[in-house]
């Protein structure tokens, strides 16, 4: 979509749409202003010690152990498709192997909780305020970008295969059943379904995504023609951050 967008630009507009500045989401009076802002942000982040990383859960540990094998067996599959195959194998895995992986995760999570407690106790009040400020600033910025994109009519991302399946089951909820319990049952049902039974939902999700890509390309072209170059840049950065 970005390639198609680039072709629409005149030489002058291409200069404004410089790939080197592609991920900037606001205009600066000069390069010096941008450098000063980034320096201030980096100083704040550098003054905060790195937070302990949460350990990988049992399924991710299992997936990592078989990922190379899956890539050899299905060389043309995308990571998301390999993950689906791993999910099916996880359901059918030897209970002993699953218990060992879960035990490993619980041991690591206990160590992580202690490290996290030590980390939080080691922070000064100033560092805690800086962390809170950085989180708040990031959230506000994300909300501002999201609202701006909605106001300009950005197409909504289509529903996934699982969400389509969940919607088809909404009338099966027992009035006395909590939403959390119902969702857990639906999730387990989806995990235990074969690829054949999931195929109609995957096909529908695929069709919706193809339509979405066409709508997105058209929308980006309209934004370029209207002169909203920074909106396109903001949209790309927003997608990258929300997909993390």
Secondary structure, DSSP 8 states (H G I E B T S, - for coil): -HHHHHHHS-HHHHHHT-GGGTT--S--SSHHHHHHHHHHHHHHHHTS---------HHHHHHHHHHHHHHHHTTT--HHHHHHHHHHHHHHS-HHHHHHHHHHHHHHHHHHHHHHHHHHHH--HHHHHHHHHHHHHHHHHHHHHHHHHHHTT-------HHHHHHHHTGGG--TTS-HHHHHHHHHHHHHHS-HHHHHHHHHHHHHHHHHHHHHHHHHHHHHHHTT-HHHHHHHHHHHHHHT-
